[in-house]
Amino acid sequence: MSLQTTIDLNQIYDKNLNFLIGSGASFGAIPTLALQIKNKDDTNATIETILTKFESNLPIYNLTLAYYFEKYIKPACLSLPKSNCDENAVFERYRTFLQNILEILNRKSYGRACCNIFTTNYDGFLEGAADNIIEHGVMQCFVNDGTLGFLKKILDISNYDVTLQRQSAFKRHIKDIPQINIIHLHGSIYWQNDGEQIVVDYINRTQTINLTGPPPNLLKGFSKLVEDKEKFVKDLDSLNIDENEQLELANFATEYQKIPIVNPTKWKFHETLFQEHYYQMLRYLSYELERPTTTLVTFGFSFSDEHIRRIVQRSLSNHTLMVYICCFNDAELAKMKVYFGKYPNVRYVRSTENLDFESFNKSVFMPHNQSINGPVC
């Protein structure tokens, strides 16, 4: 096992740079998927394990979706920053993260000064932090969210191939502007279905926010169970859901399914507009990881998504690919060793304390703490 406490930026700044960001990065504003309730093996259950177990028990399944909506999706809708101190802190971490990336991109000596940030989060912290950097002129950059358009921003995977250049007045000098691509692998609360197109709207999220949930008492009882460390998943069978409540849950689930996101469960692809786009994004991830001299840095990502985990595992046959997996604690390190222990081109990053996003920015991925040998562009 190759274990380290930091990432040598001299080893990655000139590579095809990619990041994979999960819910751990937004923790403080939006919870992670881990729950207090236990599986039968005494490990902590997650939203995914409950949805998987009760896939054929629609009342419990739909109630779990309702809990997930209230606990995770609605906060994401309200989280473009400056609502409270916690969200401001999360926002600052994202902004620092992007600024660190841009410092590295400015050192690239050849090729496009570009990187990809793949994320399974639905929230808009990446976009909000990028907007803040651009607004305040902190660094010159082009942040590509995969859309083209003004009043109507249309999302298409081919838009990630668009680059931006700056040229001098007499066109004697042309220079690529450092570029960050943001790719939401599980969708976003800012996406909307518009016929045969996906539209991205960062302002209007009222349809999602105002989605009517199940009876409050029913949701309260469910919350009490899943947030109790003395309870087990099998105890959810004891919930009493009458016919009227089942109908309300079914109506909620019908509306919920219109939200363009991938649920945290073992989902399968279907021939729908959003599912087709998810498939294209996963192909894009696979393509990027198969390119020569590629680096992937993961943070706050559990690899519970089997589609993504298998893509990364298959891509590790590319011997010029180096993957750095940042582990929050020893339990997560042990889990990652099970997934990736046989691959020589994987490095595990683990600090002496719990590795949160702030620690990642300050000690693991911090250009100011290292002397990068590349030229300043």
KAKA-V428439 format. One record per residue. N is the residue number from 1. RES is the residue in three letters. SS is DSSP state (A for helix, B for strand, O for the rest). Layout:
BEGIN
n->{N N}
res->{RES RES}
ss->{SS SS}
END
This chain:
BEGIN
n->{1 2 3 4 5 6 7 8 9 10 11 12 13 14 15 16 17 18 19 20 21 22 23 24 25 26 27 28 29 30 31 32 33 34 35 36 37 38 39 40 41 42 43 44 45 46 47 48 49 50 51 52 53 54 55 56 57 58 59 60 61 62 63 64 65 66 67 68 69 70 71 72 73 74 75 76 77 78 79 80 81 82 83 84 85 86 87 88 89 90 91 92 93 94 95 96 97 98 99 100 101 102 103 104 105 106 107 108 109 110 111 112 113 114 115 116 117 118 119 120 121 122 123 124 125 126 127 128 129 130 131 132 133 134 135 136 137 138 139 140 141 142 143 144 145 146 147 148 149 150 151 152 153 154 155 156 157 158 159 160 161 162 163 164 165 166 167 168 169 170 171 172 173 174 175 176 177 178 179 180 181 182 183 184 185 186 187 188 189 190 191 192 193 194 195 196 197 198 199 200 201 202 203 204 205 206 207 208 209 210 211 212 213 214 215 216 217 218 219 220 221 222 223 224 225 226 227 228 229 230 231 232 233 234 235 236 237 238 239 240 241 242 243 244 245 246 247 248 249 250 251 252 253 254 255 256 257 258 259 260 261 262 263 264 265 266 267 268 269 270 271 272 273 274 275 276 277 278 279 280 281 282 283 284 285 286 287 288 289 290 291 292 293 294 295 296 297 298 299 300 301 302 303 304 305 306 307 308 309 310 311 312 313 314 315 316 317 318 319 320 321 322 323 324 325 326 327 328 329 330 331 332 333 334 335 336 337 338 339 340 341 342 343 344 345 346 347 348 349 350 351 352 353 354 355 356 357 358 359 360 361 362 363 364 365 366 367 368 369 370 371 372 373 374 375 376 377}
res->{MET SER LEU GLN THR THR ILE ASP LEU ASN GLN ILE TYR ASP LYS ASN LEU ASN PHE LEU ILE GLY SER GLY ALA SER PHE GLY ALA ILE PRO THR LEU ALA LEU GLN ILE LYS ASN LYS ASP ASP THR ASN ALA THR ILE GLU THR ILE LEU THR LYS PHE GLU SER ASN LEU PRO ILE TYR ASN LEU THR LEU ALA TYR TYR PHE GLU LYS TYR ILE LYS PRO ALA CYS LEU SER LEU PRO LYS SER ASN CYS ASP GLU ASN ALA VAL PHE GLU ARG TYR ARG THR PHE LEU GLN ASN ILE LEU GLU ILE LEU ASN ARG LYS SER TYR GLY ARG ALA CYS CYS ASN ILE PHE THR THR ASN TYR ASP GLY PHE LEU GLU GLY ALA ALA ASP ASN ILE ILE GLU HIS GLY VAL MET GLN CYS PHE VAL ASN ASP GLY THR LEU GLY PHE LEU LYS LYS ILE LEU ASP ILE SER ASN TYR ASP VAL THR LEU GLN ARG GLN SER ALA PHE LYS ARG HIS ILE LYS ASP ILE PRO GLN ILE ASN ILE ILE HIS LEU HIS GLY SER ILE TYR TRP GLN ASN ASP GLY GLU GLN ILE VAL VAL ASP TYR ILE ASN ARG THR GLN THR ILE ASN LEU THR GLY PRO PRO PRO ASN LEU LEU LYS GLY PHE SER LYS LEU VAL GLU ASP LYS GLU LYS PHE VAL LYS ASP LEU ASP SER LEU ASN ILE ASP GLU ASN GLU GLN LEU GLU LEU ALA ASN PHE ALA THR GLU TYR GLN LYS ILE PRO ILE VAL ASN PRO THR LYS TRP LYS PHE HIS GLU THR LEU PHE GLN GLU HIS TYR TYR GLN MET LEU ARG TYR LEU SER TYR GLU LEU GLU ARG PRO THR THR THR LEU VAL THR PHE GLY PHE SER PHE SER ASP GLU HIS ILE ARG ARG ILE VAL GLN ARG SER LEU SER ASN HIS THR LEU MET VAL TYR ILE CYS CYS PHE ASN ASP ALA GLU LEU ALA LYS MET LYS VAL TYR PHE GLY LYS TYR PRO ASN VAL ARG TYR VAL ARG SER THR GLU ASN LEU ASP PHE GLU SER PHE ASN LYS SER VAL PHE MET PRO HIS ASN GLN SER ILE ASN GLY PRO VAL CYS}
ss->{O O B B O O O O A A A O O O O B B B B B B O A A A A O O O O O O O B B B B B O O O O O B B B A A A A A A A O O O O A A A A A A A A A A A A A A A A A A A A O O O O O O O A A A A A A A A A A A A A A A A A A A A A O O O O O O O O B B B B B B O O O O O A A A A A A A A A A A O O O O O O B B B O O B B O O O O B B B O A A A A A O O O B B B O O O O O O B B B O O B B B B B B O O B O O O B B B B O O B B B B O O O O O A A A A O O O O O O A A A A A A A A A A A O O O O O B A A A A A A O O O O A A A A A A A A A A A A A A O O O O B O O O O O O O O O O O A A A A A A A A A A A A A A A A A O O O O B B B B B B O O O O O O A A A A A A A A A A O O O O O B B B B B B O O O A A A A A A A A A A A O O O O O B B B B O O O O O O O A A A A A A A A O O A A A O O O O O O O O}
END
